[in-house]
Amino acid sequence: MNSIKVIKVGGKVIDDDQKLDTFLEAFMSITGPKVLVHGGGSVASVLGERLGIKPNLMDGRRITDAETLEVITMVYGGLVNKKIVAKLQSLGGNALGLSGADLNIISAKKRDPEPIDFGWVGDVEQVNSQWFLKLLGEGVIPVLAPLTHDGSGHMLNTNADTIASSVASALSSDLETELILCFEQAGVMNGEKLITEMNLLLYRHLKGTGIVTDGMIPKIEVGFQALKNGAKKVSIRHYEDVAKPDSGTVFISN
C-alpha cells in the first residue's frame, strides 16, 4: 500500500437515495485503499424539526446547542453513517462506520466562542493516522461521520470537508494521498463554464469578484490546505465522476 484516496461526499447527494446509490457504485469501482467522509445533508434539520428542535443559524452556519448536538449525533453518526455502511456492504465493500470518538481516531477542540459562539462545534486537532493505516491494511473502508470529540466526553459537530482534508494531510506522511471532494456540481464553476485548474491567485480573484461564494469557499480553502500539508493531488468533482481521473476542478500549487 503506497497510495490512498480520501473522498468526501456531501450536499444534496446525501438526501437523495438514487444519487447516493450512483455515487457509492462509482466509489466502489475505485481500486486500492480509500476512506469515505460524508456530510449530513438536511436530514438532521428535518428530523430536528419533527422533534420540535428548529435549526439555529448564524450567517447560514448552524449553531450547535446541546439539543442540536444530540440530534446531529443520532443522525450523522447513526442514521446517515449506517445507511452508507449498509449500502457499501451490499456492493461488496468491507466498510466500518466511525465518528472521531471511535478509536480516538480524530480529536478536536471546541471552537472559541469569540466572536461568535457556534456551540458544540469542533476544530480538528489530531488525526490518529496509525489506526487508519491498520484498518486500511486489513482491507477495511473507513466511513467517517462529521463528528469528532474533545477527549473530555463531549461529541463535537465538525465540518466534513475539514475532516477529509485533515485525514488526507495526516496520511500523506506515510502514503501518496489524493483528496477528492464530491457534491452535485461538476467542480468550481465560472457561470456555466467549469474551471478545470485552480490556483491560489485565481481563487482570490474569483472570491474577490463574487464568482466563488458561500459553501464553495471553505471547500476550496480546505483543498489548498491539504495540498500545502502534503496531499499529492486535490480535486472537486461531480459525485458521478468520483472514479474518473482528472475530472472536475484540479488544484495546482502555483
N, C-alpha and C positions, 0 to 999 in steps of 0.2 A: 504494500500500500504506500504509494508515494504522492497521491493527489486526492483531492476531495472537492465536492461541490456542496456549498451551503446555500439552500434555496428557501426563499421566503415567499409565501403566498398570502394575499390578503384582499382587502376591498370587497367588492360585490361577489367575488368568486366564492367566498365562504358562505354567503347567504343563499346561493343557488346550487342545488344538488347536481343539476346537469353540468354546470360549469365546473364544479368541484370534481365530478367524476372524470370529465375531459382532462382537467389538469392532472389528476392523480394517475391516469393511464399514461399520459405523456411523461410524468415524473418517473414512473416505474420503468419506462423504456431507457432511461439514462443508466448506462453501465458504470460500475465502480461504486465506491463508498459515497454516501450522500447523507446530509442532515436536512430535515424539513422543519422550518419555523412557520407557524401560522398566526394570523391575526384573529380577531374575534368577530369581525363583521358587525352587523347590527343586532345579533341575537341577544346580547346582554341587555341592550336598551329595550328591546321588545319584551323580554321576559321580566325585566325590572318593572316596566310599566304595568304588566299583568299582576305583579306583586305589590303595586302601589308605590313603587320607587321610581320617580321620574329622573331622567338624566340631568345632571347639573353641569352645564358647560360654561367655560370662560374663553372667549375668543375662539370658539369652535373646538376647544380641548376639554376633555372630560375631567371633572373634579371627582376624585375617588374618595368619598367619605366611607365610614365604616360599613354602612348598609350596602353601598355600591360595591365595595370590595368583596362582600360575601357573595353577591350576585355574579360578579366577574370571576371569582374563583370557581364557583359552581359551573358557570357556562364555559369559560375558556379552558380551565383545567379538567372539566368533566365532559359536558355535552359535546362541545366542538372537538376537543382533542380526541376523545374516544371514538367519535364518529369517523374522524380521519384515520385513526389507527385501524379501526374495523374495516374500512374500505381498502386500506393498503394490504391488510391480511387477505382480503378476498382476491387481490391482484397478485398474491404470491410474495408480498413483502413481509419480512420479519421485523415488524415495527414495534417500537416501545414508546409510549406516551410519557412525557416528562414535563414537570414545571422546574423552575430553577431551584426549588427546595429539594427535589428528589436527588439523592446522592450529593447534595450540596453542589450541584453542577454549575449553577450561576447564582452568585450572591450580588446583592445590590445595596445601595444606601438610599434611605428615604430622602426625597428631594427637599432641599431647603425651602421653607415656607415663604421666603422673601425672593422676589417682590410679590409673587402670587402663591398662595397655599393650594397646591394641587391635591393635598391629602395623601393617601397611601399609594403614591407613585414612586417608583424606584429608578435610579440611575445605576447601570451595571458597574460593578467594581471589579469582580473577578470571575473568570471562566475556568472551570476545572477541566482543562484540555485532556488530562490523563484519563479521565473517565470516558470522554468521547472516544479517545483512541482505543480503549479497551472494548467498548461497545462496538465500534466500527470494525475492529479486528475480529469480532465474533460474527460479523455479517448482519448486525443489528442496524436498523434505520431509526435513529433518534428523531422523535417528533415533539418539538418544543412548543408549549403554550406560551403566550405572552405574559408570563408570571415569574417573578423572582422572589427572593426572601432576604430579610435583613440580618439573619443569624441570631435574632433575639425572639424568634417565634412568630414573626409577622410576615404575611404574604404581601407582595407589592405588585401593583399593576405596572407593567413595563412595555414600552413601545416595541413591537415585534421587529421592525426594521433595525432598531438599535441592537436587539438581541442577536439578530442574524449577522450584523456587521461585527459585533463583539466576538461571536463564535468563530467567524471566518478569520478575524485578526489573531485570535488566540491559537487556532490550529495552524496558522501559517508558519509558526516556529518549527513545526515538525513535518508539514506537508505542503505541497503546492496547492494553494487554495483558490477556488473560484466562488465568488458571491453573485447570486442571481436573485433579483427582486422582481416578483411577478404580480401583476394585477390585470385589470380588464383593458388597459391601454397597450398600444404596441411599443411604448417606450416614452421618452420625452418628446413632446410634440411642439412644433412651432406652427400654430394654426393646424392645417391639415397635413403638414409635412413632418415626417419622422426625422429627428436628429439622430444620426447613426453614431456620431462620436461626440463625446462631451469632455471638455477640459475645464479647469477652474476659471480661466478667463472668460470662456463662453458662458459658463454658468452664471458668473457675476453679472455679465451683460444681460442675459435673459431674465435674471431675477430683478435687476435694476429697471428694466423696461416693462416689467409686469407680465412677461410671457410665461415665466415659471412662477407659480403661486401656490398657496395653500399646502395640501398634503404632498405635493411633489418636492417641495423644498427639503423637508427632512430626509426623504428618500435619497436625493442627490447628495446631501451632506454626509449621511452615513456611508454612502458609497465611496466618496472621496476619503473618508476617514479610514475605511477598510483598506483602500489602496495604499494610503500613507502608512498603515500599520502592518503591511506585509502581504496582503492579498495579491495574488498574481493577476487576477482578472475580475472585473466588476461589470455587470450589465443590468439594465432594467428592461423587462420583456413582457409581452403579452402572455397570459397564462397558457395559451395553447402552444406557444413556441418555446416552452421551457427546455425542451430537448434539442432545439435547433441551434447549432453553434453559430456565433456571430450574428444572431438576430437581435432586434431591439436597439437600444442605445448602449454603446460600449464606452466605458470610461477610459480616458487616457491621462497620463500624469503630466503632460506638458502642453 
